Amino acid sequence: MNGDTTVQMIWFVGAFALVLSSLAARRLNLADGLKMALAWVAILALVFLVVRTWQLFA
């Protein structure tokens, strides 16, 4: 691991900890948490598909 990779890993772990702590503070039940996670996966997949399609036809 070089210095850049270490800094990126520290940033990722910190960002992930912030997201998890905010979800824990809301005290969502498991079903609501899964629905929210699936919604985010669908949104990110849609954005990925739009960008990929744009790249193919540009």
C-alpha positions in Angstrom: 0.0 0.0 0.0 1.3 3.4 -0.8 0.4 6.7 0.9 -2.4 7.6 -1.5 -4.1 4.2 -1.0 -3.9 4.6 2.8 -5.5 8.0 2.7 -8.3 6.8 0.4 -9.0 3.9 2.8 -9.1 6.2 5.8 -11.5 8.5 4.0 -13.7 5.6 2.9 -13.8 4.1 6.4 -14.6 7.6 7.9 -17.4 8.2 5.4 -18.8 4.8 5.9 -18.8 5.3 9.7 -20.7 8.6 9.3 -23.4 6.9 7.2 -23.8 4.0 9.6 -24.0 6.3 12.6 -26.6 8.4 11.0 -28.7 5.3 10.2 -28.2 4.0 13.7 -29.4 7.4 15.1 -32.6 7.1 13.1 -33.3 3.6 14.6 -34.8 2.2 11.4 -36.1 -1.3 11.5 -34.6 -3.9 9.2 -37.4 -3.8 6.6 -37.2 0.0 6.2 -33.4 -0.1 6.0 -33.5 -2.7 3.3 -36.1 -0.7 1.3 -33.9 2.4 1.5 -30.8 0.5 0.5 -32.6 -1.1 -2.5 -33.9 2.4 -3.5 -30.3 3.7 -3.5 -29.0 0.8 -5.5 -31.7 1.4 -8.1 -30.9 5.1 -8.3 -27.2 4.5 -8.7 -27.8 1.7 -11.3 -30.1 4.1 -13.3 -27.4 6.8 -13.2 -24.8 4.3 -14.3 -26.9 3.1 -17.2 -27.6 6.7 -18.3 -23.9 7.6 -18.2 -22.9 4.3 -20.0 -25.5 4.8 -22.7 -24.4 8.4 -23.2 -20.8 7.2 -23.6 -21.7 4.6 -26.1 -23.7 7.0 -28.4 -21.4 10.0 -28.0 
